[in-house]
Amino acid sequence: ITTSLSSSRGIPSQIATFPLVARNDGIDVLGSATIGGPLTVGLITIDDMNASINSMGESLKLQSLGLSNIELMAGKVTIDTSGNLKVKGEITAEKVTTDEVETKKLCIEDVCVTKDELKRLLEQNEIY
């Protein structure tokens, strides 16, 4: 199925190509689709000109059933089904709030200290 969708002025503004793979009880099964311009399905819009996916009215849900991981940027960012976030690179944030921090080295601006160095400093000052 190939169709040209016209604008209000009668000028073709979007071209869509849909190779029909099968038809069963009025349901068309497409093998692949090429669409020039935004595609809206229900509350979801995929806009190729802005390289964006948007949800209208509700939050965009990815893996809402939680049955599989989410992978972004060729595996550089992953979220597993338990909610663990793994990032291969730096995380930049204005503020981080957490119950616990585990690290190999603690740095505050340009001053860094390892576990052994911190332990020694605390013991010398009778804090540990």
N, C-alpha and C positions, 0 to 999 in steps of 0.2 A: 504494500500500500504506500503510495507516494502522494503527498498532497502539498499544495501551496496555500498558505493562509494569507488572505488579503487584509490590508489595513482599511480603514474607513474610506480612504480615497481610491480604493480599488487597486492600489499598487502592492504587488507581493512584498510582504515585509518579513515573513518567516517561512522557511522551508523545513518540512519534516519528512523523514523517510522511515517507514516501518516495515521491515521484511516480515511477512506473515509466515509463521512456522506451522501453526495448526489452528483449526477452528473446531470447537466442540461445544455443542449446546449454546451457541451464541456467544461464547467466550473466545476471543482471539488471543493466541499465544504468540508473542513477538520474540524473534531471535536476538535482535539488537535494535537500537533506535538512535537516530541522529536528529537532533532538534536544534535549530538556530534561534536563539532567544529564550526567554524564561519559560519554564514548564511548571505549572501549578497542578498538584494532585491533592485534592482536599485542602487541608490547612498548610501544606508544605509547598514551598516554591524553590525551585532550583534555577538560579540565574547564571547562565554561562558568561554573560558580559561582565559581571562583577565577581565571578568565581565564588558565589555564595549559595548557601542553603539556609533558608529561613522558615520559621514556623510562625503562623499568624494566630495570636490569641492564647496559645499555651507554650510552655517551655518545650524546646526541641529535645526529644529524648533519644539517646543512643543506647542500644542494647537494654531497652526498658525491661526485658524479662531477665536480664542478668545471666544469660546462659553461656556467654562467651566473652572473651577479653575485647578491649578496644585498643587498636594500634594506630598511631599517627606517625607521619613523617618517616616511613620505612622502618618502623620499630624504635625510633628515637624516643618516643613517648608511648608508654603502655599503661593501661589501667586493667587490672585483673578482676575476676569475678568477686573477689573479697574486698575490692575497693583500694587495693594497694597501687600507688602511683609510682612508676619508675621513669626517670628522665636521664637520658645520656647527654649531659651538658649542664649548664648552670640554670638555677631557678632564681629569678629576680622578683622581689616583692617589696611593697612598702612596709608591710607588717606581717609577721608570722605568729600565730597563736597555736600552741600545742601543749600537751600534758608532759611530754618527755622529748629530750633531744639526745641522740646518740651520734657521736662523731669521733674521728681519729685525731683531729686537731681543731682547737678552738681559736678562731681569729676574730679580734675586734679591731676593725680598720686594718692598720699595718702591724699590729702586735698579735703574734700567734704563739700558742703554747700547746704542748702535747700532754697526754695524761700523766706521764712520769714527771714532767716539769711542773705541772700544776700541783700534783701531790706533794712534791718537794717544797714548793712555795708555801703551801698550806701547813705542812708539818713544821717548817722553820718559824712560822708565825703562830704556831700552836692553835691552828684553826681546825686541823684534821685530826 
